[in-house]
């Protein structure tokens, strides 16, 4: 289980004439991703999704708030070193080492985690079977297709068998076959009791796959619930319309707040 507690990230941007302005990319966001749950993070471009996921994955320090991971024995952890041992993070722009084969790269990462050569071989074979990588695991990464590279990126996250996966746009730009392989993987890991957090722009995919959804805009949470709960709240028939209903409701609230302040 992973929990965001009042996670906040403040940045400074430069406006015209060199004027500086502070703004919140993520503004006091709190939620829990339970064990054995797929939690979707939805929002428009610039909503703060990637910043939020980077803080959850211990790749970025929050300005305020904290991340808490609870392991299977109920122990809570907040130290960055502990969090990283339990988390597998996949960015949409993950870089790979093109001159290595997939097997060679996974062996290197296995060694970095302190596994013996025999343990690495066993883990790599397990990952190969899980992600159906047999036909390309001994090919150089620079020769792989986009979908094969994405599965290789996921394989790298898998080498230490984390309890929590954080995926930022894992199916972006992939064909239907490659997307299905990654979606099937997330469903398999959920069945193994893992927590899966992932952001996506594909509303139909999220509606089909997610147990619950967190909708964010301008760094703040608009709504949290199951796809069915969110549709019922807005009286809509699909998640795309639900998303726009919450967006329009938020805009109306902002307009009302401005009027009240005048």
GUNU-285761 format. One line per field, with one value per residue (C-alpha): x, y, z. Coordinates in steps of 0.5 Angstrom, whole numbers. Layout:
<nodes>
xx: X|... .
yy: Y|... .
zz: Z|... .
</nodes>
This chain:
<nodes>
xx: 0|2|0|0|0|-1|4|5|11|12|16|18|17|19|14|15|20|24|18|18|12|11|6|4|4|1|-3|-4|-6|-8|-10|-8|-7|-9|-6|-8|-11|-10|-11|-11|-9|-13|-12|-11|-4|0|-5|1|1|8|10|6|8|15|14|11|17|22|25|23|23|16|16|11|8|10|10|8|9|6|9|5|7|4|11|10|16|18|25|27|32|26|21|25|26|19|17|18|18|17|17|14|21|25|32|35|42|41|48|46|41|35|38|45|41|37|43|47|41|40|47|46|41|46|43|48|49|44|39|39|38|32|29|30|27|21|20|21|16|11|12|13|19|22|23|27|30|37|37|40|35|37|34|27|20|17|13|18|22|17|16|24|23|17|22|27|22|21|28|27|20|17|10|8|9|8|7|7|3|5|1|3|4|4|0|-6|-2|3|-2|-6|1|2|-5|-5|1|-2|-8|-3|1|-6|-8|-1|-3|1|-1|-1|-1|-1|-3|-6|-10|-14|-21|-23|-17|-18|-25|-24|-18|-18|-21|-21|-19|-16|-18|-13|-13|-9|-5|-11|-16|-23|-25|-24|-28|-29|-31|-38|-39|-36|-41|-46|-44|-44|-50|-46|-45|-38|-31|-30|-36|-35|-28|-31|-37|-32|-28|-34|-36|-29|-29|-36|-33|-27|-32|-37|-31|-28|-35|-36|-29|-31 .
yy: 0|7|13|21|25|33|32|39|41|49|52|59|61|67|72|78|83|78|78|71|68|62|57|50|44|39|43|38|32|26|19|12|6|0|-7|-11|-5|-1|6|11|18|22|30|34|36|41|38|36|28|27|31|28|21|23|25|18|15|18|22|29|32|35|42|39|33|26|19|13|6|0|-7|-14|-14|-8|-4|3|7|14|14|15|8|4|7|5|-2|-3|1|0|7|7|14|16|18|12|11|5|2|1|-3|-8|-14|-14|-20|-16|-10|-14|-18|-11|-8|-15|-14|-7|-10|-15|-21|-27|-29|-35|-31|-26|-32|-34|-27|-26|-32|-31|-24|-27|-31|-26|-21|-26|-23|-30|-27|-21|-22|-23|-18|-11|-6|-1|-6|-7|-4|1|-4|-9|-3|-1|-8|-8|-2|-5|-11|-7|-5|-12|-14|-13|-15|-9|-9|-2|0|7|8|14|14|6|5|12|11|3|-1|-5|-11|-8|-4|-11|-14|-8|-8|-16|-15|-10|-14|-20|-16|-14|-21|-22|-17|-11|-4|-1|7|9|16|16|20|14|14|8|4|7|6|-2|-3|2|0|7|14|20|26|32|39|45|41|39|33|34|27|20|14|8|9|7|12|18|17|17|23|27|23|21|15|14|16|22|25|25|28|34|34|35|40|44|44|46|52|54|54|58|63|63|64|70|73|73|76|82 .
zz: 0|-2|1|-1|5|3|-2|-5|-10|-11|-16|-19|-26|-29|-32|-37|-35|-31|-25|-21|-19|-14|-16|-14|-19|-14|-8|-2|-5|-1|-3|-1|-7|-3|-4|-10|-13|-20|-18|-25|-24|-30|-31|-37|-39|-34|-29|-24|-26|-27|-21|-17|-19|-19|-11|-10|-13|-9|-15|-13|-6|-4|-2|4|6|5|2|6|4|8|7|7|15|16|17|15|12|10|8|1|1|4|-1|-7|-5|-5|-12|-19|-23|-30|-34|-41|-43|-39|-43|-44|-46|-54|-55|-49|-50|-46|-42|-41|-39|-34|-31|-30|-26|-22|-20|-18|-13|-10|-13|-15|-22|-21|-18|-24|-29|-25|-24|-32|-34|-30|-33|-40|-39|-35|-41|-47|-48|-51|-58|-57|-50|-53|-58|-58|-55|-60|-65|-62|-64|-59|-56|-55|-51|-47|-45|-43|-39|-35|-34|-31|-26|-25|-23|-16|-15|-12|-8|-12|-19|-21|-29|-33|-39|-40|-46|-50|-57|-57|-62|-60|-59|-55|-50|-49|-46|-42|-39|-38|-34|-30|-28|-27|-22|-19|-18|-14|-9|-12|-12|-19|-20|-27|-31|-38|-43|-45|-42|-44|-42|-35|-35|-36|-32|-26|-19|-17|-20|-18|-22|-22|-25|-23|-18|-14|-13|-17|-15|-13|-13|-18|-25|-23|-17|-21|-27|-22|-19|-25|-29|-34|-38|-40|-36|-42|-40|-33|-33|-37|-32|-26|-31|-32|-25|-22|-27|-25|-18|-19|-23|-17|-12|-16|-16|-9|-8|-12 .
</nodes>
